[in-house]
Amino acid sequence: TNTSDDSEFASDVENVFENARNSSSNTCRPQIARSESNKLMRQFSQFNLTRNLLHHHSALFFRDISSLLQDPDTAKTSRLSLIQDAGFTHAAGIHFNCGGVEGIVIYYTIGSELNQPYWAGSVHGDRTLANEFYLFRATELIGSVVACIDARRAITVMTKRTSFSVLESASEDNMGSISYDTKPKITKAIKMWWSKCQGSKLQIPPSSSWKEAFFTFVGASTSLLLLAALYKLFTVDAGISIALGPLSSTIAAQYLLSSAPASQPRTIVLGFSVSGTVAMLFTLIPSWFLPAWTRAVVGTACSIFAMAKLGIYFPPAAAFAYGITLGVHDDSHWRYFAATVCTSVFLIFPAIFINNLNKNRQYPIYWGPFMFNLLRLFSNKKDNGY
């Protein structure tokens, strides 16, 4: 899709038309020239579509609706089941941002080769460059229509306020002042809070089939055997303790919630690293200045705050930080910290190998940069990426 390719196609098109003009006496020659030029122009348009698609930072990825229904970490309603019953097999979402109005347009489709690359030559035409470009452009069009809703509502409200002020002034002249019974804001806030406490009426996570449960059992047993071997290596042989509780819950997340952000390799390693570093800093505070139980509460809360601000959502790391802050600052704690982080790295490999043996699972969903951006600590911009 570079400039040299475009110039070559343009020169080829010019040569075809030049040959057609030089041989105008031959009746068959212009028809051949036109067919060749149309073919070249189609290829030239294909290059232009590719160049335009490269400006989109996120690739279009279709998710299997059946796997979403079986995922216990995905909140779902009966609507998703109805969509599957209607015959749709895959869904893809495209983000739009038009004038500060953001949203996602979801496209439902049917196909088995939707995530094949363009050069794979899908027989059914499930993945074509022109169709994907059309979906991106359609999303921008839908986003611009949605962005107009707020302006249209504002005009409606202004019109109603103008008519209401005219009616109110006429009523005051004839009937005197009108008193309005407004409910206190605190009452509305309590009602809203109570309605949230009642839940959103979503479906509870479905139970796994016997086959999936047994597969989870085999995978978790394999990783736990590796954890036991590492425990013997670090603790029994070398005398270095590791956090067995947080590491065991990490294994559970890798096989029960393989598609959840909290179980991805980047989240696991950075979660243990960030929370452990914050907790180790709190162990420098002497016990006469800050008691152990207070240090554990404040240190763990600060580690949770750091993970939230850096976009590393890993709950087992909070238990890891709590265990560190209860102790004192010495070399054994640093070895405990380093050994736990190294063990979390080793546990990633069996999870990748075993989960991907199942056709309904994929692990990891993403890798992402393992170096987080420290500017997030000082930024107020919402960032949902990992």
N, C-alpha and C positions, 0 to 999 in steps of 0.2 A: 504493500500500500504506500510505497514511497513515490517521490516525484518522478524518478526515472521510469517506473512502470507506467505511470499515467502518460508520460510523453511518448513512450513506445506505442501504447495503444492509440493515442491521437495520431501519430505518424502513420500507423497501419491503416487507420480509417481514411486518412488523406490519400494514401497510395491507392486504396481500392477505388475511391471516387475518381482519381486521376486516370487510372486504367480504364474506367468506364467511359470517361469522356474521350479518351484517345481512340477507343474502339466502338464508337457510336454506330458505325455501319453494321456491326454484328448485333442481331436482335437478342441473342441469348446472353451476350456478355453483360448488359446492364442488369438483367435479372440475377445473374450469379453475383455481381458486385453488390446488389442490394441485399441479398441474403447474407453475404459475408460481412457487410457493414452492420447489419442488424445484429449479427452474432457478436461482433466486436463491441458494439454499443452496449449490449447486455452485459458483457464482461466488464466494460468500463463502469457501468452503473453498479455492478457488484463490488468493485473496488471502492467506489464512493460510499456505499452503504457500510463497508467494513471500516472505512476511516471515520465515519460518523459514530459507529457503535463503539469505537475505541475511546471516545470522549466520555462514555458512561463508566463510572468507577466500579459499579457492582454488576456482576454477570447475572443473567437470568437463570435461575435454578428452580426446577419444578420439584415439589415435594410430593411423595406418595401419600395419598389421603388415607389409605389403609394403615400405613405405619404411624400416621398421626393419631388415628383412633386407638391404636394399641399402646401408644406412648403414655405412661402414667404421669409424666411430668407436664403434659400438655393439657391446659384447661380447655374444655370443650363443652358444647351444648348438643342437643339433639339435631341441630341444623346440619352439623358435619356428617352425621349418619344419613340424613336425608339426601345430602349432596352425593354421597357414595351410592345410595340406592337409586339415584337418578341416572347413574351410569358414568359419572365423572371419576377419573382415576388419579389425576394429578392436579396440583394447584401451584401457582407462582404469584408472588407479590412484588410489585414495583413501586418504589418510593417516589413521591413527587414533592416539590417545594416551589410553590408559586406565590410570590409576593408575601412570603412569611407564613403562608398557610401550608402545613405539611400533612401528609396522609399516605395511605397505601391503597393501591388498586389491585384487587385479587382477580386473577384469571383462572378459570377452571377449564380443563381440557381432557382429552382421552388420548392415550398413547403409551407405548412401552419404551421408546427410544428418545425421550424428550431431552435428556441431558447428554446426548451424544454430541461430540464436537462437529463443527460444520463440515470438516473434511472426511467424516466417517461415512458419508453417503447414505443417510437414512432412506430406506426404501419407501417408507410411507410419508416422507416429507415432514416428519414431526419437528425437526430442528432445522429451520432454514434461516438464512441471514435476513432476508427481506421480511419474513414474518416477525422476527424478534425486533427488528427496527420499527416495524409498524406498531408493535405493542408498546414500545417506549414512547413513540410519538402520540399514540392514543392516550397513554397515561398523562402526558403533559396537557393534552386537550381536556381530559376529564378534570385534572387538577385546576386548570384555569376556570372551569365552570364552577367547581367547588369554592374557589377563592372569591367568586362573585357573590356567594350566598351572604356573607357578612355585610357586604355593602348594600345588598338589596334589603336585608333585614333592617339595617340602620336607616335606610330611606323610609321604610314602612313605619318604624318607630317614630321618626321625626314627623311624619305625616300625622300619625295618631296623636302625638303630643301637641301639634299645632291645632288640630281640631278639638282636642280636649281642653286646651287653654281657652279657646274661643267659647266653648260651651260653659266652662267654669266661670268666666267673666260675666256671661249672660245670666247665669244662675245666681251669682252674688248680687247682681243688680236687682233681681226680682225676689229672691228668697233669702238673701242674707248669706252669711258664711256657711260653708259646708265642712263638717268635721269627718275625718276619715279614721276608721278603726284599723290601725296597723299593728301587726303582731311583733313582739320584740324579736330582735335578731337572735338573742340567746336561745329562745324557744325553737326557732328554726334550726339552729345549730345542733341542739340536742336531738331533735327529730331526725336530722340527717345522720347524726352519729349512730342513733339507734337503728336506722334503716341499714347502715353499713354493717352493724353487728349481726344482722340477720342473714348476711351472706348475699351472694349474687345469683343464687339458684342455678349454679352450674352443675354439671354431672360430676359425680365422684369418679376417681380414676378407676378404670376397669382392671379386673384381676388378670394376671397372666395365664396363659394356657399351661397345661402340664409340660408340654414340650419346651416352652419358653422358660418356665420355672426351673426345669431340670438343666437347661443350658446355662442359666444364671448360677445354679448350684455348682456346675462343673467349673465355670470360669472363676467364681469366687473362691472355690477350693484351691484352684491352681495358684491364684495370687496370694492366698493366705499361706500356702506352703512356701512360697518365695519369701513372704514376710517372716515366717518362722525361721527360715534358713538365715536371713539377714539378721534376725534377732540373736541367733546363736553366734553369728560372726561378730557382731558389734558388742553385744552385752556379755555373753558367756566367755568368749575367747579374748576380746579386747577390753572388756570392762567399760564399754560406752553404752549408756542407756539410749533407747529410742522411744518415741511416743506411740505405743501400740494402739491406744484408743483412737486418736485422730486418724492414724493410718488405716485401721480396720474400717472406719466409716468412709474413708476415701475409696476403699475397694468396693464397698456397698454402692457408693454413688456411681462408680465406673460401670457396674453391671446392671443396676436397677434403673439408672437415669443416664444412659449412655449418650443421649442427645441433649442433655441439660447443660447450660453454660457452667454450672458449678462443678461438673465432672470432667471438663476438658483439660488437657495436659498443661496448657499455659496457666489456667486458673489454679491448678493444684500446686505447681512449683512456686509460682509467685505468691500464692496465698500463704504457704508455709514460710516463705522467705520474708515477706513483709511483716506478717504478724510476729514471727520469731525475732526479727530485728527490733521492732518496737518494744516487745517484751524484754529483750535483753537490755535495752536502754533503761528500762524502769528498774531492773535489778541493781543498777548503780546507786539508786536512792537508798540511804541507810535506813534500817528499821526503826531507829530512834526518831527519825524525822517523819517517816511514813510507815505505819504498821503493815505487816505482811498482807492482811486481808484487804486493807484499803489499797495497797499497791496492786494487788491482783485485780481488784474491781476497776481501778482507773486505768491500769495498763492494758487490760483486755478490752475495755471500752475504746481506748485510743487505737488499738490495733484494728478493731472493727471499723472505726472512723477512717483509718488510713486505707483499708481495703475498699470501703464504699467510695471514697474520693478517687481512688485510682482505678475503679472499675473492676476490682478483683473480688468476686462474690463467692467465697469459699467458707462455709460455716465451720467445718472441722478445724480450721486454722485458729478459731477463737478458743477452742478447748486446748489447743497446743500452746497458745499464748498464756492462758490462765495457769497452766502447769508450770511454765517458766517463771512467771512473776511471783509465784509462791516461794521460790527458792532465793538463794543469795547469789551474788555475782562472783563466779569463780571459773576456772578452766573447764570443769566438768560440765557446766551449763553450755559453754560454747561448743564442746564436743557433742553434747546432747542435741543442740540445735543443728549442727552440721550433719550429724548422722541421720537425723529425721528427714532433712531436706534431700539428702542423697538417696535414702530409702524410697521417698516419694517419686524420685526420678526412675528408679528401677521398677517400680510397680506400674509404670505407664506401658512398658513393653508387652507384658502378657495381656493387658487389657486391649491393646491394639490388635494383637494377633488373634485373640479368641473372639472378640466382639465382631470382627469383620468376617469370621467364618459363618456367621448367621446372615441369611439373605435379608432379614428385616432390620438389621442394625448396621450402623456405620459409626466408627470411632477412630479418630476424633471427627467432630463436625468442622472444626477449624483448628489451625495452629496459632496463627497470629504472631506478632512480634513479642518475644520474651522480655524485651526491654520496655517498660512502661514509660509514659511521658510524664515527667515531673511537673510540667506546666499545668497538668490537670488539677494540681493542688491549689492553684491560684486562678483557675478559670471558672466562670459561672455558666459557661455554655453547656447545654445538655449534650451528652455524648453517650449513645447506646451501643457503640461498637466495642468489639473485643479484639 
